[in-house]
Amino acid sequence: MSGDYESSTVVEPAVEQEVRTKRLPPYNVILVNDEDHTFEYVIELLIKLFAHSLPRAKDLTWEVHSRGRAIAMTTHKERAELKRDQVLAYGPDPRLARSKASLRCYIEPAEG
């Protein structure tokens, strides 16, 4: 070795951090058919709570009627829970005396 002292600088390679937005798993808000709510009630609910257009609300109402259920919205869990709670709080159909409660509604994980 020579008498000259060389200082060395350690250069660490730049670490590239990968930033990923974690997508929240989707949930479906499901409306359930019954005989205690009119088509008008369901259409009104879909327009007011889910901001569906009149044609889309009519299509979903027919789906609830013919299939027994329909997906009103697919969104993240927190919003799905909010929408379910809004449906359950919407109240009975004033057009039918036998209507005593809101339309049935639940959420489920969306397949995807």
Biopython code that builds the backbone (N, CA, C, O; Angstrom):
import numpy as np
from Bio.PDB.StructureBuilder import StructureBuilder

atoms = [
    (1, "MET", "N", (0.830, -1.180, 0.000)),
    (1, "MET", "CA", (0.000, 0.000, 0.000)),
    (1, "MET", "C", (0.861, 1.224, 0.000)),
    (1, "MET", "O", (1.949, 1.282, 0.574)),
    (2, "SER", "N", (0.330, 2.164, -0.654)),
    (2, "SER", "CA", (1.078, 3.411, -0.677)),
    (2, "SER", "C", (0.663, 4.251, 0.501)),
    (2, "SER", "O", (-0.301, 3.928, 1.195)),
    (3, "GLY", "N", (1.335, 5.253, 0.716)),
    (3, "GLY", "CA", (1.067, 6.105, 1.860)),
    (3, "GLY", "C", (-0.119, 7.035, 1.629)),
    (3, "GLY", "O", (-0.620, 7.654, 2.568)),
    (4, "ASP", "N", (-0.557, 7.130, 0.405)),
    (4, "ASP", "CA", (-1.707, 8.001, 0.131)),
    (4, "ASP", "C", (-2.998, 7.290, 0.557)),
    (4, "ASP", "O", (-3.228, 6.130, 0.216)),
    (5, "TYR", "N", (-3.790, 7.978, 1.271)),
    (5, "TYR", "CA", (-5.053, 7.415, 1.722)),
    (5, "TYR", "C", (-6.142, 7.917, 0.811)),
    (5, "TYR", "O", (-6.353, 9.122, 0.673)),
    (6, "GLU", "N", (-6.818, 6.997, 0.202)),
    (6, "GLU", "CA", (-7.926, 7.394, -0.677)),
    (6, "GLU", "C", (-9.239, 7.232, 0.084)),
    (6, "GLU", "O", (-9.528, 6.184, 0.662)),
    (7, "SER", "N", (-9.995, 8.274, 0.061)),
    (7, "SER", "CA", (-11.304, 8.133, 0.702)),
    (7, "SER", "C", (-12.279, 7.604, -0.341)),
    (7, "SER", "O", (-12.278, 8.027, -1.497)),
    (8, "SER", "N", (-13.073, 6.707, 0.085)),
    (8, "SER", "CA", (-14.052, 6.178, -0.858)),
    (8, "SER", "C", (-15.443, 6.541, -0.365)),
    (8, "SER", "O", (-15.731, 6.534, 0.832)),
    (9, "THR", "N", (-16.256, 6.846, -1.292)),
    (9, "THR", "CA", (-17.640, 7.179, -0.985)),
    (9, "THR", "C", (-18.500, 6.042, -1.490)),
    (9, "THR", "O", (-18.399, 5.621, -2.642)),
    (10, "VAL", "N", (-19.325, 5.569, -0.625)),
    (10, "VAL", "CA", (-20.232, 4.504, -1.030)),
    (10, "VAL", "C", (-21.496, 5.155, -1.561)),
    (10, "VAL", "O", (-22.147, 5.945, -0.879)),
    (11, "VAL", "N", (-21.818, 4.811, -2.770)),
    (11, "VAL", "CA", (-23.036, 5.340, -3.382)),
    (11, "VAL", "C", (-24.042, 4.207, -3.435)),
    (11, "VAL", "O", (-23.828, 3.187, -4.089)),
    (12, "GLU", "N", (-25.139, 4.411, -2.736)),
    (12, "GLU", "CA", (-26.172, 3.378, -2.746)),
    (12, "GLU", "C", (-27.047, 3.580, -3.970)),
    (12, "GLU", "O", (-27.354, 4.708, -4.355)),
    (13, "PRO", "N", (-27.434, 2.487, -4.562)),
    (13, "PRO", "CA", (-28.301, 2.622, -5.738)),
    (13, "PRO", "C", (-29.641, 3.251, -5.333)),
    (13, "PRO", "O", (-30.161, 3.008, -4.244)),
    (14, "ALA", "N", (-30.162, 4.041, -6.216)),
    (14, "ALA", "CA", (-31.446, 4.679, -5.949)),
    (14, "ALA", "C", (-32.514, 3.594, -5.852)),
    (14, "ALA", "O", (-32.626, 2.733, -6.724)),
    (15, "VAL", "N", (-33.270, 3.650, -4.811)),
    (15, "VAL", "CA", (-34.349, 2.680, -4.630)),
    (15, "VAL", "C", (-35.614, 3.314, -5.161)),
    (15, "VAL", "O", (-36.056, 4.370, -4.707)),
    (16, "GLU", "N", (-36.174, 2.638, -6.131)),
    (16, "GLU", "CA", (-37.400, 3.161, -6.725)),
    (16, "GLU", "C", (-38.574, 2.588, -5.955)),
    (16, "GLU", "O", (-38.778, 1.375, -5.912)),
    (17, "GLN", "N", (-39.326, 3.463, -5.360)),
    (17, "GLN", "CA", (-40.478, 2.994, -4.597)),
    (17, "GLN", "C", (-41.683, 2.920, -5.514)),
    (17, "GLN", "O", (-42.013, 3.861, -6.236)),
    (18, "GLU", "N", (-42.311, 1.790, -5.457)),
    (18, "GLU", "CA", (-43.498, 1.607, -6.268)),
    (18, "GLU", "C", (-44.703, 1.987, -5.427)),
    (18, "GLU", "O", (-44.957, 1.411, -4.370)),
    (19, "VAL", "N", (-45.420, 2.950, -5.913)),
    (19, "VAL", "CA", (-46.598, 3.402, -5.193)),
    (19, "VAL", "C", (-47.809, 2.829, -5.909)),
    (19, "VAL", "O", (-48.041, 3.087, -7.090)),
    (20, "ARG", "N", (-48.568, 2.050, -5.167)),
    (20, "ARG", "CA", (-49.774, 1.464, -5.740)),
    (20, "ARG", "C", (-50.972, 1.947, -4.943)),
    (20, "ARG", "O", (-50.946, 2.004, -3.714)),
    (21, "THR", "N", (-51.985, 2.281, -5.650)),
    (21, "THR", "CA", (-53.234, 2.632, -4.992)),
    (21, "THR", "C", (-53.957, 1.329, -4.735)),
    (21, "THR", "O", (-54.260, 0.576, -5.661)),
    (22, "LYS", "N", (-54.226, 1.076, -3.489)),
    (22, "LYS", "CA", (-54.914, -0.157, -3.146)),
    (22, "LYS", "C", (-56.387, 0.012, -3.478)),
    (22, "LYS", "O", (-57.066, 0.881, -2.933)),
    (23, "ARG", "N", (-56.861, -0.819, -4.366)),
    (23, "ARG", "CA", (-58.268, -0.757, -4.736)),
    (23, "ARG", "C", (-59.092, -1.500, -3.702)),
    (23, "ARG", "O", (-58.772, -2.624, -3.315)),
    (24, "LEU", "N", (-60.133, -0.865, -3.274)),
    (24, "LEU", "CA", (-61.020, -1.491, -2.308)),
    (24, "LEU", "C", (-61.869, -2.526, -3.037)),
    (24, "LEU", "O", (-62.309, -2.280, -4.160)),
    (25, "PRO", "N", (-62.105, -3.668, -2.422)),
    (25, "PRO", "CA", (-62.908, -4.687, -3.096)),
    (25, "PRO", "C", (-64.339, -4.192, -3.307)),
    (25, "PRO", "O", (-64.904, -3.548, -2.423)),
    (26, "PRO", "N", (-64.919, -4.481, -4.449)),
    (26, "PRO", "CA", (-66.267, -3.986, -4.752)),
    (26, "PRO", "C", (-67.366, -4.780, -4.058)),
    (26, "PRO", "O", (-67.241, -5.982, -3.822)),
    (27, "TYR", "N", (-68.433, -4.081, -3.743)),
    (27, "TYR", "CA", (-69.628, -4.682, -3.148)),
    (27, "TYR", "C", (-70.850, -4.287, -3.963)),
    (27, "TYR", "O", (-70.927, -3.175, -4.485)),
    (28, "ASN", "N", (-71.802, -5.206, -4.065)),
    (28, "ASN", "CA", (-73.068, -4.929, -4.727)),
    (28, "ASN", "C", (-74.108, -4.534, -3.695)),
    (28, "ASN", "O", (-74.169, -5.101, -2.604)),
    (29, "VAL", "N", (-74.921, -3.557, -4.056)),
    (29, "VAL", "CA", (-76.092, -3.188, -3.265)),
    (29, "VAL", "C", (-77.280, -3.855, -3.959)),
    (29, "VAL", "O", (-77.599, -3.537, -5.104)),
    (30, "ILE", "N", (-77.921, -4.770, -3.261)),
    (30, "ILE", "CA", (-78.979, -5.600, -3.839)),
    (30, "ILE", "C", (-80.350, -5.174, -3.323)),
    (30, "ILE", "O", (-80.561, -5.074, -2.115)),
    (31, "LEU", "N", (-81.279, -4.923, -4.244)),
    (31, "LEU", "CA", (-82.674, -4.675, -3.888)),
    (31, "LEU", "C", (-83.435, -5.984, -4.064)),
    (31, "LEU", "O", (-83.186, -6.741, -5.003)),
    (32, "VAL", "N", (-84.374, -6.242, -3.141)),
    (32, "VAL", "CA", (-85.115, -7.507, -3.136)),
    (32, "VAL", "C", (-86.596, -7.236, -3.406)),
    (32, "VAL", "O", (-87.181, -6.305, -2.853)),
    (33, "ASN", "N", (-87.182, -8.054, -4.253)),
    (33, "ASN", "CA", (-88.586, -7.926, -4.619)),
    (33, "ASN", "C", (-89.508, -8.309, -3.457)),
    (33, "ASN", "O", (-89.181, -9.170, -2.639)),
    (34, "ASP", "N", (-90.648, -7.658, -3.410)),
    (34, "ASP", "CA", (-91.717, -8.045, -2.498)),
    (34, "ASP", "C", (-93.033, -7.541, -3.075)),
    (34, "ASP", "O", (-93.062, -6.924, -4.140)),
    (35, "GLU", "N", (-94.101, -7.807, -2.374)),
    (35, "GLU", "CA", (-95.424, -7.379, -2.854)),
    (35, "GLU", "C", (-95.925, -6.136, -2.128)),
    (35, "GLU", "O", (-97.083, -5.750, -2.287)),
    (36, "ASP", "N", (-95.063, -5.507, -1.334)),
    (36, "ASP", "CA", (-95.481, -4.380, -0.516)),
    (36, "ASP", "C", (-94.977, -3.029, -1.014)),
    (36, "ASP", "O", (-95.062, -2.030, -0.301)),
    (37, "HIS", "N", (-94.455, -3.001, -2.230)),
    (37, "HIS", "CA", (-93.954, -1.751, -2.810)),
    (37, "HIS", "C", (-94.318, -1.710, -4.290)),
    (37, "HIS", "O", (-94.200, -2.708, -5.001)),
    (38, "THR", "N", (-94.758, -0.548, -4.737)),
    (38, "THR", "CA", (-95.156, -0.377, -6.131)),
    (38, "THR", "C", (-93.934, -0.131, -7.023)),
    (38, "THR", "O", (-92.843, 0.187, -6.551)),
    (39, "PHE", "N", (-94.161, -0.291, -8.319)),
    (39, "PHE", "CA", (-93.114, 0.029, -9.283)),
    (39, "PHE", "C", (-92.687, 1.489, -9.127)),
    (39, "PHE", "O", (-91.502, 1.814, -9.199)),
    (40, "GLU", "N", (-93.675, 2.361, -8.912)),
    (40, "GLU", "CA", (-93.382, 3.788, -8.773)),
    (40, "GLU", "C", (-92.450, 4.057, -7.598)),
    (40, "GLU", "O", (-91.533, 4.874, -7.690)),
    (41, "TYR", "N", (-92.696, 3.360, -6.495)),
    (41, "TYR", "CA", (-91.846, 3.509, -5.303)),
    (41, "TYR", "C", (-90.408, 3.120, -5.619)),
    (41, "TYR", "O", (-89.478, 3.862, -5.303)),
    (42, "VAL", "N", (-90.223, 1.963, -6.240)),
    (42, "VAL", "CA", (-88.872, 1.475, -6.526)),
    (42, "VAL", "C", (-88.167, 2.391, -7.525)),
    (42, "VAL", "O", (-86.983, 2.691, -7.368)),
    (43, "ILE", "N", (-88.887, 2.829, -8.543)),
    (43, "ILE", "CA", (-88.302, 3.753, -9.536)),
    (43, "ILE", "C", (-87.868, 5.044, -8.845)),
    (43, "ILE", "O", (-86.756, 5.525, -9.059)),
    (44, "GLU", "N", (-88.750, 5.599, -8.018)),
    (44, "GLU", "CA", (-88.436, 6.831, -7.279)),
    (44, "GLU", "C", (-87.197, 6.647, -6.395)),
    (44, "GLU", "O", (-86.314, 7.504, -6.374)),
    (45, "LEU", "N", (-87.136, 5.534, -5.672)),
    (45, "LEU", "CA", (-86.008, 5.233, -4.793)),
    (45, "LEU", "C", (-84.700, 5.159, -5.597)),
    (45, "LEU", "O", (-83.684, 5.715, -5.180)),
    (46, "LEU", "N", (-84.727, 4.486, -6.730)),
    (46, "LEU", "CA", (-83.516, 4.340, -7.558)),
    (46, "LEU", "C", (-83.035, 5.678, -8.110)),
    (46, "LEU", "O", (-81.831, 5.907, -8.233)),
    (47, "ILE", "N", (-83.958, 6.542, -8.434)),
    (47, "ILE", "CA", (-83.579, 7.863, -8.947)),
    (47, "ILE", "C", (-83.037, 8.738, -7.811)),
    (47, "ILE", "O", (-81.996, 9.378, -7.963)),
    (48, "LYS", "N", (-83.734, 8.765, -6.688)),
    (48, "LYS", "CA", (-83.336, 9.649, -5.581)),
    (48, "LYS", "C", (-82.073, 9.188, -4.861)),
    (48, "LYS", "O", (-81.204, 10.005, -4.558)),
    (49, "LEU", "N", (-81.960, 7.901, -4.585)),
    (49, "LEU", "CA", (-80.832, 7.419, -3.786)),
    (49, "LEU", "C", (-79.612, 7.021, -4.612)),
    (49, "LEU", "O", (-78.481, 7.115, -4.136)),
    (50, "PHE", "N", (-79.838, 6.578, -5.843)),
    (50, "PHE", "CA", (-78.724, 6.080, -6.646)),
    (50, "PHE", "C", (-78.430, 6.934, -7.875)),
    (50, "PHE", "O", (-77.501, 6.644, -8.629)),
    (51, "ALA", "N", (-79.222, 7.984, -8.076)),
    (51, "ALA", "CA", (-79.046, 8.914, -9.203)),
    (51, "ALA", "C", (-79.128, 8.213, -10.561)),
    (51, "ALA", "O", (-78.461, 8.610, -11.517)),
    (52, "HIS", "N", (-79.955, 7.164, -10.633)),
    (52, "HIS", "CA", (-80.161, 6.506, -11.917)),
    (52, "HIS", "C", (-81.105, 7.350, -12.767)),
    (52, "HIS", "O", (-81.962, 8.064, -12.246)),
    (53, "SER", "N", (-80.934, 7.257, -14.068)),
    (53, "SER", "CA", (-81.862, 7.914, -14.987)),
    (53, "SER", "C", (-83.203, 7.181, -14.930)),
    (53, "SER", "O", (-83.274, 6.048, -14.454)),
    (54, "LEU", "N", (-84.253, 7.823, -15.411)),
    (54, "LEU", "CA", (-85.567, 7.193, -15.415)),
    (54, "LEU", "C", (-85.556, 5.875, -16.206)),
    (54, "LEU", "O", (-86.078, 4.878, -15.709)),
    (55, "PRO", "N", (-84.984, 5.834, -17.410)),
    (55, "PRO", "CA", (-84.962, 4.548, -18.135)),
    (55, "PRO", "C", (-84.193, 3.455, -17.380)),
    (55, "PRO", "O", (-84.630, 2.305, -17.356)),
    (56, "ARG", "N", (-83.069, 3.795, -16.771)),
    (56, "ARG", "CA", (-82.284, 2.806, -16.019)),
    (56, "ARG", "C", (-83.053, 2.353, -14.780)),
    (56, "ARG", "O", (-83.059, 1.166, -14.457)),
    (57, "ALA", "N", (-83.700, 3.285, -14.088)),
    (57, "ALA", "CA", (-84.497, 2.943, -12.910)),
    (57, "ALA", "C", (-85.645, 2.003, -13.285)),
    (57, "ALA", "O", (-85.944, 1.066, -12.545)),
    (58, "LYS", "N", (-86.286, 2.245, -14.426)),
    (58, "LYS", "CA", (-87.365, 1.365, -14.885)),
    (58, "LYS", "C", (-86.825, -0.034, -15.192)),
    (58, "LYS", "O", (-87.436, -1.035, -14.819)),
    (59, "ASP", "N", (-85.682, -0.097, -15.872)),
    (59, "ASP", "CA", (-85.069, -1.396, -16.194)),
    (59, "ASP", "C", (-84.737, -2.179, -14.925)),
    (59, "ASP", "O", (-85.019, -3.374, -14.837)),
    (60, "LEU", "N", (-84.138, -1.506, -13.944)),
    (60, "LEU", "CA", (-83.790, -2.177, -12.688)),
    (60, "LEU", "C", (-85.037, -2.625, -11.924)),
    (60, "LEU", "O", (-85.039, -3.689, -11.305)),
    (61, "THR", "N", (-86.075, -1.827, -11.967)),
    (61, "THR", "CA", (-87.319, -2.186, -11.292)),
    (61, "THR", "C", (-87.919, -3.441, -11.916)),
    (61, "THR", "O", (-88.396, -4.323, -11.203)),
    (62, "TRP", "N", (-87.897, -3.524, -13.235)),
    (62, "TRP", "CA", (-88.380, -4.740, -13.908)),
    (62, "TRP", "C", (-87.513, -5.938, -13.557)),
    (62, "TRP", "O", (-88.014, -7.054, -13.415)),
    (63, "GLU", "N", (-86.212, -5.706, -13.417)),
    (63, "GLU", "CA", (-85.312, -6.800, -13.028)),
    (63, "GLU", "C", (-85.635, -7.292, -11.618)),
    (63, "GLU", "O", (-85.681, -8.499, -11.379)),
    (64, "VAL", "N", (-85.856, -6.371, -10.688)),
    (64, "VAL", "CA", (-86.242, -6.758, -9.323)),
    (64, "VAL", "C", (-87.534, -7.574, -9.381)),
    (64, "VAL", "O", (-87.649, -8.609, -8.725)),
    (65, "HIS", "N", (-88.491, -7.109, -10.158)),
    (65, "HIS", "CA", (-89.793, -7.771, -10.255)),
    (65, "HIS", "C", (-89.695, -9.168, -10.875)),
    (65, "HIS", "O", (-90.296, -10.118, -10.373)),
    (66, "SER", "N", (-88.943, -9.286, -11.957)),
    (66, "SER", "CA", (-88.902, -10.555, -12.690)),
    (66, "SER", "C", (-87.899, -11.563, -12.137)),
    (66, "SER", "O", (-88.139, -12.769, -12.194)),
    (67, "ARG", "N", (-86.777, -11.081, -11.602)),
    (67, "ARG", "CA", (-85.749, -11.988, -11.091)),
    (67, "ARG", "C", (-85.737, -12.114, -9.565)),
    (67, "ARG", "O", (-85.067, -12.984, -9.009)),
    (68, "GLY", "N", (-86.480, -11.242, -8.905)),
    (68, "GLY", "CA", (-86.526, -11.297, -7.451)),
    (68, "GLY", "C", (-85.494, -10.418, -6.760)),
    (68, "GLY", "O", (-85.549, -10.211, -5.548)),
    (69, "ARG", "N", (-84.555, -9.907, -7.542)),
    (69, "ARG", "CA", (-83.512, -9.030, -6.992)),
    (69, "ARG", "C", (-82.801, -8.342, -8.143)),
    (69, "ARG", "O", (-82.862, -8.785, -9.290)),
    (70, "ALA", "N", (-82.121, -7.244, -7.812)),
    (70, "ALA", "CA", (-81.323, -6.535, -8.811)),
    (70, "ALA", "C", (-80.197, -5.795, -8.101)),
    (70, "ALA", "O", (-80.326, -5.394, -6.945)),
    (71, "ILE", "N", (-79.106, -5.627, -8.810)),
    (71, "ILE", "CA", (-77.974, -4.857, -8.289)),
    (71, "ILE", "C", (-78.232, -3.389, -8.610)),
    (71, "ILE", "O", (-78.247, -2.988, -9.773)),
    (72, "ALA", "N", (-78.434, -2.600, -7.569)),
    (72, "ALA", "CA", (-78.690, -1.177, -7.749)),
    (72, "ALA", "C", (-77.395, -0.404, -7.979)),
    (72, "ALA", "O", (-77.387, 0.621, -8.661)),
    (73, "MET", "N", (-76.287, -0.909, -7.396)),
    (73, "MET", "CA", (-75.005, -0.214, -7.489)),
    (73, "MET", "C", (-73.895, -1.164, -7.076)),
    (73, "MET", "O", (-74.098, -2.052, -6.248)),
    (74, "THR", "N", (-72.722, -0.972, -7.661)),
    (74, "THR", "CA", (-71.518, -1.668, -7.229)),
    (74, "THR", "C", (-70.497, -0.599, -6.862)),
    (74, "THR", "O", (-70.192, 0.284, -7.663)),
    (75, "THR", "N", (-69.973, -0.688, -5.643)),
    (75, "THR", "CA", (-69.080, 0.348, -5.134)),
    (75, "THR", "C", (-68.241, -0.255, -4.000)),
    (75, "THR", "O", (-68.335, -1.452, -3.727)),
    (76, "HIS", "N", (-67.434, 0.563, -3.349)),
    (76, "HIS", "CA", (-66.647, 0.057, -2.222)),
    (76, "HIS", "C", (-67.564, -0.164, -1.013)),
    (76, "HIS", "O", (-68.670, 0.373, -0.955)),
    (77, "LYS", "N", (-67.094, -0.952, -0.063)),
    (77, "LYS", "CA", (-67.937, -1.419, 1.040)),
    (77, "LYS", "C", (-68.575, -0.288, 1.839)),
    (77, "LYS", "O", (-69.768, -0.343, 2.138)),
    (78, "GLU", "N", (-67.806, 0.726, 2.185)),
    (78, "GLU", "CA", (-68.351, 1.808, 3.014)),
    (78, "GLU", "C", (-69.520, 2.506, 2.318)),
    (78, "GLU", "O", (-70.539, 2.795, 2.946)),
    (79, "ARG", "N", (-69.369, 2.774, 1.014)),
    (79, "ARG", "CA", (-70.454, 3.436, 0.282)),
    (79, "ARG", "C", (-71.636, 2.481, 0.092)),
    (79, "ARG", "O", (-72.791, 2.903, 0.148)),
    (80, "ALA", "N", (-71.350, 1.204, -0.129)),
    (80, "ALA", "CA", (-72.422, 0.213, -0.263)),
    (80, "ALA", "C", (-73.240, 0.147, 1.026)),
    (80, "ALA", "O", (-74.469, 0.077, 0.988)),
    (81, "GLU", "N", (-72.550, 0.171, 2.162)),
    (81, "GLU", "CA", (-73.261, 0.153, 3.447)),
    (81, "GLU", "C", (-74.123, 1.402, 3.613)),
    (81, "GLU", "O", (-75.249, 1.324, 4.107)),
    (82, "LEU", "N", (-73.600, 2.538, 3.206)),
    (82, "LEU", "CA", (-74.367, 3.784, 3.279)),
    (82, "LEU", "C", (-75.626, 3.692, 2.420)),
    (82, "LEU", "O", (-76.717, 4.045, 2.868)),
    (83, "LYS", "N", (-75.468, 3.217, 1.186)),
    (83, "LYS", "CA", (-76.616, 3.120, 0.276)),
    (83, "LYS", "C", (-77.642, 2.119, 0.801)),
    (83, "LYS", "O", (-78.845, 2.369, 0.722)),
    (84, "ARG", "N", (-77.179, 0.984, 1.338)),
    (84, "ARG", "CA", (-78.094, 0.005, 1.931)),
    (84, "ARG", "C", (-78.881, 0.657, 3.070)),
    (84, "ARG", "O", (-80.099, 0.505, 3.157)),
    (85, "ASP", "N", (-78.183, 1.376, 3.930)),
    (85, "ASP", "CA", (-78.838, 2.029, 5.062)),
    (85, "ASP", "C", (-79.848, 3.079, 4.596)),
    (85, "ASP", "O", (-80.901, 3.246, 5.211)),
    (86, "GLN", "N", (-79.529, 3.777, 3.520)),
    (86, "GLN", "CA", (-80.465, 4.770, 2.974)),
    (86, "GLN", "C", (-81.733, 4.094, 2.449)),
    (86, "GLN", "O", (-82.840, 4.590, 2.657)),
    (87, "VAL", "N", (-81.562, 2.963, 1.768)),
    (87, "VAL", "CA", (-82.727, 2.218, 1.275)),
    (87, "VAL", "C", (-83.574, 1.752, 2.457)),
    (87, "VAL", "O", (-84.796, 1.902, 2.448)),
    (88, "LEU", "N", (-82.924, 1.188, 3.472)),
    (88, "LEU", "CA", (-83.651, 0.664, 4.626)),
    (88, "LEU", "C", (-84.344, 1.762, 5.430)),
    (88, "LEU", "O", (-85.298, 1.492, 6.160)),
    (89, "ALA", "N", (-83.866, 2.995, 5.297)),
    (89, "ALA", "CA", (-84.471, 4.130, 5.996)),
    (89, "ALA", "C", (-85.488, 4.877, 5.134)),
    (89, "ALA", "O", (-86.114, 5.831, 5.597)),
    (90, "TYR", "N", (-85.650, 4.453, 3.900)),
    (90, "TYR", "CA", (-86.512, 5.177, 2.954)),
    (90, "TYR", "C", (-87.984, 5.159, 3.362)),
    (90, "TYR", "O", (-88.736, 6.074, 3.024)),
    (91, "GLY", "N", (-88.387, 4.133, 4.078)),
    (91, "GLY", "CA", (-89.748, 4.094, 4.604)),
    (91, "GLY", "C", (-90.698, 3.303, 3.736)),
    (91, "GLY", "O", (-90.349, 2.871, 2.638)),
    (92, "PRO", "N", (-91.915, 3.117, 4.245)),
    (92, "PRO", "CA", (-92.911, 2.348, 3.509)),
    (92, "PRO", "C", (-93.411, 3.090, 2.270)),
    (92, "PRO", "O", (-93.211, 4.295, 2.120)),
    (93, "ASP", "N", (-94.059, 2.344, 1.399)),
    (93, "ASP", "CA", (-94.642, 2.914, 0.187)),
    (93, "ASP", "C", (-95.987, 3.545, 0.544)),
    (93, "ASP", "O", (-96.911, 2.828, 0.927)),
    (94, "PRO", "N", (-96.119, 4.855, 0.429)),
    (94, "PRO", "CA", (-97.382, 5.506, 0.800)),
    (94, "PRO", "C", (-98.542, 5.149, -0.135)),
    (94, "PRO", "O", (-99.697, 5.445, 0.170)),
    (95, "ARG", "N", (-98.237, 4.518, -1.268)),
    (95, "ARG", "CA", (-99.263, 4.150, -2.231)),
    (95, "ARG", "C", (-100.010, 2.863, -1.841)),
    (95, "ARG", "O", (-101.086, 2.574, -2.366)),
    (96, "LEU", "N", (-99.414, 2.092, -0.903)),
    (96, "LEU", "CA", (-100.020, 0.820, -0.486)),
    (96, "LEU", "C", (-100.207, 0.793, 1.030)),
    (96, "LEU", "O", (-99.249, 0.958, 1.785)),
    (97, "ALA", "N", (-101.431, 0.585, 1.459)),
    (97, "ALA", "CA", (-101.720, 0.544, 2.900)),
    (97, "ALA", "C", (-100.978, -0.601, 3.590)),
    (97, "ALA", "O", (-100.605, -0.485, 4.757)),
    (98, "ARG", "N", (-100.762, -1.703, 2.874)),
    (98, "ARG", "CA", (-100.099, -2.862, 3.493)),
    (98, "ARG", "C", (-98.592, -2.687, 3.622)),
    (98, "ARG", "O", (-97.929, -3.483, 4.288)),
    (99, "SER", "N", (-98.053, -1.659, 2.995)),
    (99, "SER", "CA", (-96.607, -1.415, 3.065)),
    (99, "SER", "C", (-96.271, -0.817, 4.426)),
    (99, "SER", "O", (-96.689, 0.295, 4.748)),
    (100, "LYS", "N", (-95.519, -1.561, 5.212)),
    (100, "LYS", "CA", (-95.207, -1.145, 6.584)),
    (100, "LYS", "C", (-93.732, -0.803, 6.793)),
    (100, "LYS", "O", (-93.358, -0.271, 7.838)),
    (101, "ALA", "N", (-92.908, -1.104, 5.812)),
    (101, "ALA", "CA", (-91.460, -0.885, 5.978)),
    (101, "ALA", "C", (-90.826, -0.581, 4.623)),
    (101, "ALA", "O", (-91.483, -0.623, 3.583)),
    (102, "SER", "N", (-89.564, -0.281, 4.667)),
    (102, "SER", "CA", (-88.807, -0.004, 3.449)),
    (102, "SER", "C", (-88.611, -1.276, 2.632)),
    (102, "SER", "O", (-88.829, -2.387, 3.115)),
    (103, "LEU", "N", (-88.207, -1.091, 1.420)),
    (103, "LEU", "CA", (-87.831, -2.198, 0.552)),
    (103, "LEU", "C", (-86.647, -2.926, 1.168)),
    (103, "LEU", "O", (-85.766, -2.290, 1.747)),
    (104, "ARG", "N", (-86.611, -4.247, 1.054)),
    (104, "ARG", "CA", (-85.483, -5.006, 1.592)),
    (104, "ARG", "C", (-84.250, -4.782, 0.717)),
    (104, "ARG", "O", (-84.341, -4.659, -0.504)),
    (105, "CYS", "N", (-83.123, -4.734, 1.367)),
    (105, "CYS", "CA", (-81.872, -4.428, 0.678)),
    (105, "CYS", "C", (-80.718, -5.006, 1.488)),
    (105, "CYS", "O", (-80.744, -5.002, 2.719)),
    (106, "TYR", "N", (-79.706, -5.503, 0.782)),
    (106, "TYR", "CA", (-78.506, -5.992, 1.460)),
    (106, "TYR", "C", (-77.309, -5.773, 0.547)),
    (106, "TYR", "O", (-77.459, -5.432, -0.626)),
    (107, "ILE", "N", (-76.120, -5.972, 1.103)),
    (107, "ILE", "CA", (-74.908, -5.872, 0.292)),
    (107, "ILE", "C", (-74.205, -7.229, 0.282)),
    (107, "ILE", "O", (-74.352, -8.035, 1.200)),
    (108, "GLU", "N", (-73.442, -7.453, -0.776)),
    (108, "GLU", "CA", (-72.658, -8.677, -0.896)),
    (108, "GLU", "C", (-71.388, -8.356, -1.681)),
    (108, "GLU", "O", (-71.388, -7.438, -2.501)),
    (109, "PRO", "N", (-70.317, -9.092, -1.444)),
    (109, "PRO", "CA", (-69.108, -8.862, -2.234)),
    (109, "PRO", "C", (-69.410, -9.106, -3.719)),
    (109, "PRO", "O", (-70.085, -10.071, -4.077)),
    (110, "ALA", "N", (-68.912, -8.237, -4.547)),
    (110, "ALA", "CA", (-69.102, -8.394, -5.996)),
    (110, "ALA", "C", (-68.083, -9.416, -6.485)),
    (110, "ALA", "O", (-66.931, -9.423, -6.051)),
    (111, "GLU", "N", (-68.517, -10.254, -7.373)),
    (111, "GLU", "CA", (-67.579, -11.223, -7.954)),
    (111, "GLU", "C", (-66.735, -10.491, -8.977)),
    (111, "GLU", "O", (-67.247, -9.706, -9.776)),
    (112, "GLY", "N", (-65.488, -10.744, -8.949)),
    (112, "GLY", "CA", (-64.665, -10.028, -9.905)),
    (112, "GLY", "C", (-63.323, -10.515, -9.825)),
    (112, "GLY", "O", (-62.451, -10.044, -10.554)),
]
sb = StructureBuilder()
sb.init_structure("model")
sb.init_model(0)
sb.init_chain("A")
sb.init_seg("    ")
for serial, (resi, resn, name, xyz) in enumerate(atoms, 1):
    if name == "N":
        sb.init_residue(resn, " ", resi, " ")
    sb.init_atom(name, np.array(xyz, "f"), 0.0, 1.0, " ", f" {name:<3s}", serial, name[0])
structure = sb.get_structure()
